[in-house]
Amino acid sequence: MRKKTAVLGATGSIGTSALDVIRRYPDKFEPVLLTAHTGGPALLELGKEFPGALLALSGPETGDAPSGVSFRGPEGLLAAIAACGAGITVNGIAGAAGLRPSMAAIEAGQDLALANKETIVMAGRLVLEKAMEKKTAVIPVDSEHSAIFNLLRGRREDAEELILTASGGPFRTFTREELAAVTPKAALSHPTWNMGPKITVDSASLANKGLEVMEAAFLFGVKIGEIRVVLHPQSVVHSMIRMKDGAVYAQLSRPDMRLPIQDALFWPETPPSSFGALDFRGLHLDFSEPDGEKFPMLPLAFKAIRLGGIYPCVYNGANEEAVEAFLEGRAEFLDIPRIVDYVLSGAWESGSADLDAVFAADRRARDLARAFIDRKPGGII
């Protein structure tokens, strides 16, 4: 029997990779829901390829969505998730917008193949408690967390440290002065991965690794002092775990997002595949420590998780606003950590009792970030 599969963000980078995996195993997977935020024509083309799938456009309801799209708007997306009958949902939605769809999938009893790290950063405790209640699995799709998820099998009790690798983005060798002159065009040119604009800028600022540190703390139930980040520009070692006896286990593969997506879709099985196969001839691996002074978004993430409570959600909301301002030319690259630091320095409630509290904090963080950005027309003071 084919596994009924929903792909959220089907026209984006994660969704495109997920559908490529699904195409390679037509006898294993049956797409039952495909979604996009905008871009009705592209979604309709996918609908023709997979005629049994429901289609949903999650952007604001305008009334002009193509006739083949059965569900429209944010609420329509949640209704589609509930109605599609998927056994597993791949969440490739970018940003905070992915949280409610993740919760909807879990509420519907679907396993969650999670590429949307904001789901865990914003509401990790609530999400994992709901998954436990519904007896569903949350399987990470980020290459780093997928690596740790697999490395910890049978070794969890003896693991002492999680080591997340980071490519360092395109500016890892830049001076502070060079970083001050970075343009959006330059920030969108990642040396290894092909990703959407927001996550590409996050990779350049190391905010993406900061989000992954917070995600790892929640997902794997470890203290922040048990997580380390190392720069590894080749993106071949996707993460490592250090054991109590000092031995280190690592997961190595070519940088291809189809591999962790395939791992999640087939979990707990491991099918044959060539996605990650390495050619070791001439392979050279470099590792170094990240520079927290040049890239403050990483230490700010450690600060947020140490403060606990709602602070990871605050970090995320402020960062999303800062990145949008940078891409629109209203802020400079080095303004991104200034904005996030300012918002984190405010007074915040310690808890996140429910999703309403999470989204209230998210809105307030964004409001504070926008107010900081707008102090001076065209940029930061």
PEGI-V769092 format. One record per residue. N is the residue number from 1. RES is the residue in one letter. SS is DSSP state (A for helix, B for strand, O for the rest). Layout:
# PEGI-V769092
N;RES;SS
N;RES;SS
This chain:
# PEGI-V769092
1;M;O
2;R;O
3;K;B
4;K;B
5;T;B
6;A;B
7;V;B
8;L;B
9;G;O
10;A;O
11;T;O
12;G;O
13;S;A
14;I;A
15;G;A
16;T;A
17;S;A
18;A;A
19;L;A
20;D;A
21;V;A
22;I;A
23;R;A
24;R;A
25;Y;O
26;P;O
27;D;O
28;K;O
29;F;B
30;E;B
31;P;B
32;V;B
33;L;B
34;L;B
35;T;B
36;A;B
37;H;O
38;T;O
39;G;O
40;G;A
41;P;A
42;A;A
43;L;A
44;L;A
45;E;A
46;L;A
47;G;A
48;K;A
49;E;A
50;F;O
51;P;O
52;G;O
53;A;O
54;L;B
55;L;B
56;A;B
57;L;B
58;S;O
59;G;O
60;P;O
61;E;O
62;T;O
63;G;O
64;D;O
65;A;O
66;P;O
67;S;O
68;G;O
69;V;O
70;S;O
71;F;B
72;R;B
73;G;A
74;P;A
75;E;A
76;G;A
77;L;A
78;L;A
79;A;A
80;A;A
81;I;A
82;A;A
83;A;A
84;C;O
85;G;O
86;A;O
87;G;O
88;I;B
89;T;B
90;V;B
91;N;B
92;G;O
93;I;O
94;A;O
95;G;A
96;A;A
97;A;A
98;G;A
99;L;A
100;R;A
101;P;A
102;S;A
103;M;A
104;A;A
105;A;A
106;I;A
107;E;A
108;A;O
109;G;O
110;Q;O
111;D;B
112;L;B
113;A;B
114;L;B
115;A;O
116;N;O
117;K;O
118;E;A
119;T;A
120;I;A
121;V;A
122;M;A
123;A;A
124;G;A
125;R;A
126;L;A
127;V;A
128;L;A
129;E;A
130;K;A
131;A;A
132;M;A
133;E;A
134;K;A
135;K;O
136;T;O
137;A;O
138;V;B
139;I;B
140;P;B
141;V;O
142;D;O
143;S;A
144;E;A
145;H;A
146;S;A
147;A;A
148;I;A
149;F;A
150;N;A
151;L;A
152;L;O
153;R;O
154;G;O
155;R;O
156;R;A
157;E;A
158;D;A
159;A;B
160;E;B
161;E;B
162;L;B
163;I;B
164;L;B
165;T;B
166;A;B
167;S;O
168;G;O
169;G;O
170;P;O
171;F;O
172;R;O
173;T;O
174;F;O
175;T;O
176;R;A
177;E;A
178;E;A
179;L;A
180;A;A
181;A;O
182;V;O
183;T;O
184;P;A
185;K;A
186;A;A
187;A;A
188;L;O
189;S;O
190;H;O
191;P;O
192;T;O
193;W;O
194;N;O
195;M;O
196;G;O
197;P;A
198;K;A
199;I;A
200;T;A
201;V;A
202;D;A
203;S;A
204;A;A
205;S;A
206;L;O
207;A;A
208;N;A
209;K;A
210;G;A
211;L;A
212;E;A
213;V;A
214;M;A
215;E;A
216;A;A
217;A;A
218;F;A
219;L;A
220;F;A
221;G;O
222;V;O
223;K;O
224;I;A
225;G;A
226;E;A
227;I;B
228;R;B
229;V;B
230;V;B
231;L;B
232;H;O
233;P;O
234;Q;O
235;S;O
236;V;O
237;V;B
238;H;B
239;S;B
240;M;B
241;I;B
242;R;B
243;M;B
244;K;O
245;D;O
246;G;O
247;A;O
248;V;B
249;Y;B
250;A;B
251;Q;B
252;L;B
253;S;O
254;R;O
255;P;O
256;D;O
257;M;A
258;R;A
259;L;A
260;P;A
261;I;A
262;Q;A
263;D;A
264;A;A
265;L;A
266;F;A
267;W;O
268;P;O
269;E;O
270;T;O
271;P;O
272;P;O
273;S;O
274;S;O
275;F;O
276;G;O
277;A;O
278;L;O
279;D;O
280;F;O
281;R;O
282;G;O
283;L;O
284;H;O
285;L;O
286;D;O
287;F;O
288;S;B
289;E;B
290;P;O
291;D;O
292;G;O
293;E;O
294;K;O
295;F;O
296;P;A
297;M;A
298;L;A
299;P;A
300;L;A
301;A;A
302;F;A
303;K;A
304;A;A
305;I;A
306;R;A
307;L;A
308;G;O
309;G;O
310;I;O
311;Y;A
312;P;A
313;C;A
314;V;A
315;Y;A
316;N;A
317;G;A
318;A;A
319;N;A
320;E;A
321;E;A
322;A;A
323;V;A
324;E;A
325;A;A
326;F;A
327;L;A
328;E;O
329;G;O
330;R;O
331;A;O
332;E;O
333;F;O
334;L;O
335;D;A
336;I;A
337;P;A
338;R;A
339;I;A
340;V;A
341;D;A
342;Y;A
343;V;A
344;L;A
345;S;O
346;G;O
347;A;O
348;W;O
349;E;O
350;S;O
351;G;O
352;S;O
353;A;O
354;D;O
355;L;A
356;D;A
357;A;A
358;V;A
359;F;A
360;A;A
361;A;A
362;D;A
363;R;A
364;R;A
365;A;A
366;R;A
367;D;A
368;L;A
369;A;A
370;R;A
371;A;A
372;F;A
373;I;A
374;D;O
375;R;O
376;K;B
377;P;O
378;G;O
379;G;B
380;I;O
381;I;O
